[in-house]
Amino acid sequence: MVIELNLLQTLALAVVLLIVGRVLKQKVNILEKFCIPAPVIGGVLFAFLTLAGYVSGAFELNMDFGLKTVLMVAFFTTVGFTASLKLLKKGGMQVGIFLVLALILVVLQNVVGVSLAKVFGLNPLIGLATGSTPMTGGHGTSGAFAPLFEQAGATGATTVAMAAATFGLIFGSMIGGPIGQTLIKKNGLMETLDGIREVEMEETQDIHEVKTLDEDRLTWAAFQIIIAMGAGTLISKLLTLTGMTFPVYIGAMFAAAIMRNLADAKLFDLKSREIAIFGDISLSLFLSLALMGLKLWQLASLAGPLVVMLLAQGLLMGAFAYFITFNIMGKDYEAAVMSCGHCGFGMGATPNAMANMGALSEKYTFAPRAFFILPLVGSLFIDFANASVITFFMNMFG
């Protein structure tokens, strides 16, 4: 039996799955503990349902995913609006240093992924689908780039990337705390905690700006997003003249970044908080749609190599946080907390990093520098950098 769903029916189903995911996240403690996004929960459950239908031959679903690209571009446009050079400068040298470390990890993740793919005789783009695309990038970046990998001949890349992103969320949350605690104890950092307890986190109005949410501001936020998306199509068209392949959203990200920095120069009022709300909605719907379309049966032939490749990424993340992040960021308590957070950030998402650092800080004490630097890099700058690196690798091996 073939079930046909049109565009509106597919979107409605995505919303239902999103609601199911939210309810389950509230009810099942382990899902909340590892910060598994609600659309991932609902989408993966639906993917297993379609797998059962495929294996049994009972039913097959044909869905219209026409809105997926629009939602993806909308989300990454809102990401572009966070790329503030003013904030990067305000963060100081350590923000720049951590951004460089995050970039080095991104490159290493792709090198490991591509290298192991070649060892197993797989398409190198399958390696990218286990590299920084799902690890540092998470489900959002996976949903954006994996279809491009498939278009270039890497069958099953979307399913691999989504599975890898889910693994990363869990594994990064599991190793962060133990690594941070080991660094604190091994280096005798508990002796320095009394001084740190006296430091209060600086209020960063640029990041945590509070404004009244009203209809006019929401309307203007929607206008600003749409303008950036439209201008982005022109930038994307110019980029294609280079002969390289770029994700469809890259132009909109650049357009939004330009608009953000013009707003920082006081040329107009950017509705940042409202734009972030639209971004959250777009990402949730995009992820739900992307995960609904997973074909889990494509993982069967990749099961063995995929396990090895994901464990290798976990080992890389742990070693990088322990030996490099900690030492480069200062070898102190703040650096240990940042190493703990880097595990969640480098294999999952910024919320996982915050959860990691929050758990460690609750046991010892607050780490103001870590709680400023990591979310600043994770929320504002790394998506730009990661997309550039992935694009380079994709064009090299695609």
RAUR-V874984 format. One record per residue. N is the residue number from 1. D_LAST is the distance of its C-alpha to the last C-alpha in Angstrom with 2 decimals. Layout:
N_D_LAST + N_D_LAST
//
This chain:
1_36.41 + 2_33.73 + 3_34.13 + 4_32.89 + 5_32.50 + 6_32.29 + 7_30.73 + 8_33.84 + 9_34.42 + 10_30.91 + 11_31.38 + 12_34.82 + 13_33.55 + 14_31.00 + 15_33.99 + 16_36.05 + 17_33.46 + 18_33.24 + 19_37.05 + 20_37.08 + 21_34.67 + 22_36.97 + 23_40.04 + 24_38.64 + 25_37.50 + 26_41.10 + 27_42.60 + 28_40.47 + 29_40.85 + 30_37.89 + 31_35.47 + 32_37.12 + 33_37.23 + 34_33.49 + 35_32.81 + 36_30.80 + 37_30.16 + 38_32.23 + 39_29.43 + 40_27.64 + 41_30.94 + 42_31.67 + 43_28.17 + 44_27.81 + 45_31.31 + 46_30.45 + 47_27.32 + 48_29.71 + 49_32.07 + 50_29.56 + 51_28.68 + 52_32.42 + 53_32.61 + 54_29.79 + 55_31.23 + 56_34.78 + 57_34.02 + 58_36.30 + 59_34.19 + 60_30.86 + 61_29.83 + 62_28.25 + 63_27.77 + 64_27.04 + 65_24.49 + 66_24.88 + 67_26.03 + 68_23.16 + 69_21.11 + 70_24.36 + 71_25.27 + 72_21.93 + 73_22.23 + 74_25.88 + 75_25.29 + 76_22.82 + 77_25.24 + 78_27.95 + 79_25.90 + 80_25.69 + 81_29.48 + 82_29.85 + 83_28.30 + 84_31.70 + 85_32.17 + 86_35.81 + 87_35.20 + 88_32.88 + 89_35.69 + 90_38.32 + 91_36.60 + 92_37.33 + 93_35.89 + 94_35.10 + 95_32.81 + 96_30.81 + 97_30.90 + 98_29.69 + 99_26.84 + 100_25.78 + 101_26.14 + 102_24.03 + 103_21.26 + 104_21.61 + 105_21.38 + 106_18.16 + 107_16.58 + 108_18.27 + 109_17.19 + 110_13.47 + 111_14.49 + 112_16.58 + 113_14.14 + 114_11.40 + 115_14.43 + 116_16.15 + 117_13.33 + 118_13.43 + 119_17.20 + 120_17.33 + 121_15.12 + 122_12.63 + 123_8.92 + 124_7.86 + 125_6.72 + 126_10.38 + 127_11.40 + 128_10.23 + 129_12.26 + 130_15.15 + 131_14.78 + 132_15.96 + 133_14.66 + 134_17.61 + 135_19.72 + 136_20.46 + 137_19.09 + 138_20.92 + 139_20.96 + 140_20.67 + 141_17.35 + 142_16.12 + 143_17.35 + 144_15.63 + 145_12.03 + 146_11.89 + 147_12.35 + 148_9.26 + 149_7.37 + 150_9.78 + 151_9.34 + 152_5.82 + 153_7.98 + 154_8.81 + 155_12.49 + 156_14.73 + 157_12.46 + 158_15.05 + 159_17.92 + 160_16.63 + 161_16.04 + 162_19.46 + 163_21.16 + 164_19.88 + 165_21.09 + 166_24.43 + 167_24.77 + 168_24.15 + 169_26.87 + 170_29.35 + 171_28.60 + 172_28.45 + 173_31.75 + 174_33.29 + 175_32.71 + 176_33.42 + 177_37.19 + 178_37.88 + 179_35.97 + 180_37.82 + 181_41.14 + 182_40.75 + 183_40.07 + 184_43.11 + 185_45.43 + 186_44.32 + 187_44.68 + 188_47.89 + 189_46.54 + 190_48.98 + 191_51.67 + 192_50.01 + 193_49.78 + 194_53.16 + 195_52.16 + 196_48.89 + 197_50.80 + 198_52.68 + 199_49.59 + 200_48.79 + 201_45.40 + 202_45.38 + 203_45.18 + 204_42.14 + 205_43.11 + 206_39.92 + 207_37.96 + 208_40.63 + 209_42.23 + 210_44.40 + 211_45.29 + 212_46.99 + 213_44.69 + 214_46.06 + 215_45.25 + 216_45.11 + 217_42.60 + 218_40.36 + 219_40.57 + 220_39.68 + 221_36.74 + 222_35.38 + 223_35.99 + 224_34.16 + 225_31.05 + 226_31.07 + 227_31.61 + 228_28.66 + 229_26.42 + 230_27.77 + 231_27.49 + 232_23.92 + 233_22.94 + 234_24.19 + 235_22.31 + 236_19.01 + 237_19.89 + 238_20.53 + 239_17.25 + 240_15.35 + 241_17.44 + 242_15.45 + 243_12.63 + 244_10.20 + 245_9.09 + 246_11.71 + 247_13.26 + 248_16.31 + 249_18.74 + 250_17.96 + 251_20.56 + 252_23.15 + 253_22.77 + 254_23.47 + 255_26.33 + 256_27.81 + 257_27.66 + 258_29.52 + 259_32.04 + 260_32.56 + 261_33.46 + 262_35.70 + 263_37.41 + 264_37.86 + 265_39.65 + 266_42.04 + 267_41.12 + 268_40.92 + 269_41.10 + 270_37.83 + 271_38.37 + 272_36.26 + 273_37.79 + 274_37.55 + 275_33.94 + 276_33.16 + 277_34.96 + 278_32.91 + 279_29.75 + 280_30.98 + 281_31.81 + 282_28.48 + 283_26.55 + 284_28.89 + 285_28.56 + 286_24.77 + 287_24.44 + 288_27.07 + 289_25.33 + 290_21.91 + 291_23.62 + 292_25.80 + 293_22.90 + 294_21.77 + 295_21.89 + 296_23.19 + 297_23.71 + 298_20.00 + 299_20.67 + 300_23.20 + 301_21.11 + 302_19.27 + 303_22.54 + 304_23.32 + 305_20.02 + 306_19.61 + 307_23.11 + 308_22.52 + 309_19.34 + 310_21.22 + 311_24.34 + 312_22.55 + 313_21.37 + 314_25.00 + 315_26.37 + 316_24.21 + 317_25.44 + 318_29.00 + 319_29.14 + 320_27.59 + 321_30.10 + 322_32.99 + 323_32.64 + 324_30.77 + 325_31.25 + 326_34.93 + 327_35.75 + 328_34.02 + 329_35.38 + 330_38.94 + 331_39.90 + 332_42.22 + 333_42.62 + 334_40.38 + 335_37.61 + 336_38.13 + 337_37.85 + 338_34.70 + 339_33.19 + 340_34.17 + 341_32.53 + 342_29.31 + 343_28.79 + 344_28.93 + 345_26.93 + 346_24.14 + 347_23.78 + 348_24.97 + 349_26.32 + 350_29.07 + 351_31.73 + 352_31.14 + 353_31.60 + 354_34.78 + 355_36.03 + 356_35.52 + 357_37.37 + 358_39.97 + 359_40.89 + 360_41.25 + 361_43.20 + 362_45.48 + 363_46.49 + 364_47.03 + 365_47.02 + 366_44.98 + 367_42.46 + 368_42.44 + 369_40.03 + 370_37.38 + 371_37.86 + 372_37.41 + 373_34.45 + 374_32.06 + 375_32.18 + 376_32.04 + 377_28.72 + 378_27.39 + 379_28.49 + 380_28.14 + 381_25.54 + 382_22.90 + 383_20.88 + 384_20.40 + 385_19.45 + 386_17.12 + 387_15.22 + 388_14.84 + 389_13.63 + 390_11.05 + 391_9.80 + 392_9.82 + 393_7.96 + 394_5.20 + 395_5.21 + 396_5.98 + 397_3.82 + 398_0.00
//
